[in-house]
Amino acid sequence: MAITSSAKKANRVSKKRHIFNVRRKRVLGDTTKEVKKLIAAGKAVDAEKLLAKVHQAIDKAAKIGIIKPNAASRKKSRLIKAIRRIGK
């Protein structure tokens, strides 16, 4: 239990950030799953349409530190590679 006022404030801030991070991570996971389902179904055109939305979610997650920059780059690269593979 926080005793000092600064510790109480830090606890409040931590809770707010946690909620925001969980929300951002959920958006990241949901959009990635949507694209992966489309890739598995062989729908390259639809997957490419959602790709911008996924890139945005990945970049925002990397920007605030939910995932590391190299992990973000790797995720984007692998999704593009998978879409190109089914497009041919």
Secondary structure as a PSIPRED ss2 file (coil, helix, strand):
# PSIPRED VFORMAT (PSIPRED V4.0)

   1 M C   1.000  0.000  0.000
   2 A C   1.000  0.000  0.000
   3 I C   1.000  0.000  0.000
   4 T C   1.000  0.000  0.000
   5 S H   0.000  1.000  0.000
   6 S H   0.000  1.000  0.000
   7 A H   0.000  1.000  0.000
   8 K H   0.000  1.000  0.000
   9 K H   0.000  1.000  0.000
  10 A H   0.000  1.000  0.000
  11 N H   0.000  1.000  0.000
  12 R H   0.000  1.000  0.000
  13 V H   0.000  1.000  0.000
  14 S H   0.000  1.000  0.000
  15 K H   0.000  1.000  0.000
  16 K H   0.000  1.000  0.000
  17 R H   0.000  1.000  0.000
  18 H H   0.000  1.000  0.000
  19 I H   0.000  1.000  0.000
  20 F H   0.000  1.000  0.000
  21 N H   0.000  1.000  0.000
  22 V H   0.000  1.000  0.000
  23 R H   0.000  1.000  0.000
  24 R H   0.000  1.000  0.000
  25 K H   0.000  1.000  0.000
  26 R H   0.000  1.000  0.000
  27 V H   0.000  1.000  0.000
  28 L H   0.000  1.000  0.000
  29 G H   0.000  1.000  0.000
  30 D H   0.000  1.000  0.000
  31 T H   0.000  1.000  0.000
  32 T H   0.000  1.000  0.000
  33 K H   0.000  1.000  0.000
  34 E H   0.000  1.000  0.000
  35 V H   0.000  1.000  0.000
  36 K H   0.000  1.000  0.000
  37 K H   0.000  1.000  0.000
  38 L H   0.000  1.000  0.000
  39 I H   0.000  1.000  0.000
  40 A H   0.000  1.000  0.000
  41 A H   0.000  1.000  0.000
  42 G C   1.000  0.000  0.000
  43 K C   1.000  0.000  0.000
  44 A H   0.000  1.000  0.000
  45 V H   0.000  1.000  0.000
  46 D H   0.000  1.000  0.000
  47 A H   0.000  1.000  0.000
  48 E H   0.000  1.000  0.000
  49 K H   0.000  1.000  0.000
  50 L H   0.000  1.000  0.000
  51 L H   0.000  1.000  0.000
  52 A H   0.000  1.000  0.000
  53 K H   0.000  1.000  0.000
  54 V H   0.000  1.000  0.000
  55 H H   0.000  1.000  0.000
  56 Q H   0.000  1.000  0.000
  57 A H   0.000  1.000  0.000
  58 I H   0.000  1.000  0.000
  59 D H   0.000  1.000  0.000
  60 K H   0.000  1.000  0.000
  61 A H   0.000  1.000  0.000
  62 A H   0.000  1.000  0.000
  63 K H   0.000  1.000  0.000
  64 I C   1.000  0.000  0.000
  65 G C   1.000  0.000  0.000
  66 I C   1.000  0.000  0.000
  67 I C   1.000  0.000  0.000
  68 K C   1.000  0.000  0.000
  69 P H   0.000  1.000  0.000
  70 N H   0.000  1.000  0.000
  71 A H   0.000  1.000  0.000
  72 A H   0.000  1.000  0.000
  73 S H   0.000  1.000  0.000
  74 R H   0.000  1.000  0.000
  75 K H   0.000  1.000  0.000
  76 K H   0.000  1.000  0.000
  77 S H   0.000  1.000  0.000
  78 R H   0.000  1.000  0.000
  79 L H   0.000  1.000  0.000
  80 I H   0.000  1.000  0.000
  81 K H   0.000  1.000  0.000
  82 A H   0.000  1.000  0.000
  83 I H   0.000  1.000  0.000
  84 R H   0.000  1.000  0.000
  85 R H   0.000  1.000  0.000
  86 I H   0.000  1.000  0.000
  87 G H   0.000  1.000  0.000
  88 K C   1.000  0.000  0.000
